Amino acid sequence: MADADVAITSGTGTKIDTRTVGAGTDEHRQVVVVGDPTTAANVGKVTPSGEQLITDSVRVKSGVGIAHSGRFTVTVGADGATAGRLWLLNLVASAVLIELRRVEFISTPVAATAFVTAPRVLVERMTFTGTPSGATITPVVRDTTDSALVGTIRTASTGITPVAGAVAYGFTVGPVLTAVGAPVPSLQEWEPAENGRVVLRAGQGVVIRQADVGTTADTRVFQINLAWAEYTVLT
């Protein structure tokens, strides 16, 4: 919007918006609106509790979820493009945004066997339709007074039609090139910076899948720890 001058006249003419201060009516505080210089409707918001919001919309955290996958076995065959081991899903009718904050990957062999492959386990974006009904994992909530979590953790994609997306991050199951010695667990972590976190909108999710082949009679195992935050959006 262009800058303009407004002539202030007495009586019933042009007025300045004010709020009276205290009990008196002779003291006024001028009302100031923080606005977008190009779009008249884009002005700063105030929450019901009176907090000033400078942006056009704001995300308010409604809860944090933490989950452990249990143990998965590396297989000789790779998971299919729309298959996987673990899904974090934001339901189709969801009114919240889910922000993936942290993924931990722990892998280890469980026998003194030589493994000559190093399959990747990927964290991939995906979309879906339908209502998930596969086996669930109950997450831990950060605070029991938070809103109920909308994000759901599944170990099967039953009930949904998934569509594969792009790879966000990858881990590697370490090879064991000798049958001698004790297996050593491997911990790998992905904790993106705040401006690099994957945001899941309604009908979106991430899937964790073994993208490469393993070794025949593979006994290596891996497990996943996840943390995410959920936000409602004030407009």
C-alpha positions, 0 to 999 in steps of 0.5 A: 500500500502507498504512504498517504497523509490523512487530514485530521479535522475537528468535530465529526471529521476524520478521527484517530483510533485510540484506547482510553487509559485507566479509569479516565477518559481524558488520556488516550493511547493511539492504536498502531497496526503493524502491516504489510507495506504491499497488502492491506489485509496483512496485518500483525495478529494478537492471540486471545491471550493478548500476545502480539504476533508480528508475522502473518501466521504463527505456529504454536507447539501443541505437543512433542512425541518420542518413540522407539521402533523395536528391533528390525532384522536386515533382510537379503532383499531390499524393501520396495519403493512403497514398503518399509519398516516404520512410518510416521504419519500425519493423518489425512484430516489432520489440523496440525503440522508435524516437524521431524526433529530427530532420528537415531539409528542403532545397528549391530550384528547378533552373530560373529558372521562375515557380512559383505554388504552395507545396505542403506536405511533411508528416511524418505518423504511420502504421501498417502490416502486412506486411514492407517490401520497397521500395527502401532507403536505408542509414543511417549509424550513430552508432557502429559498436559499437552494436547493428544498427539495426532502423529501416528507411528506404524510398523505396517502400511495397512489401510493406506495407499502410499506414494513414494517421495524423496530421500531426506536422510540415510544411514548405513548398516555396517559390514562385518568383514571377519567372523572373528571378534565381538560385534560392536553396535553402531549409533548414527544420528540425524538432528537437522537444524531448525530451518532444515527440519522436515514438516509433514502436512495432512496426508504426508509422512516419512517412511524408514526402509532398507533400500539396498540388499543385505547378505544371505542369512543376514543376522544384523539388526537395527532400531530407530528412535524418533522425536517430533513436534506438533504445531497448530497454526494461528492465522 
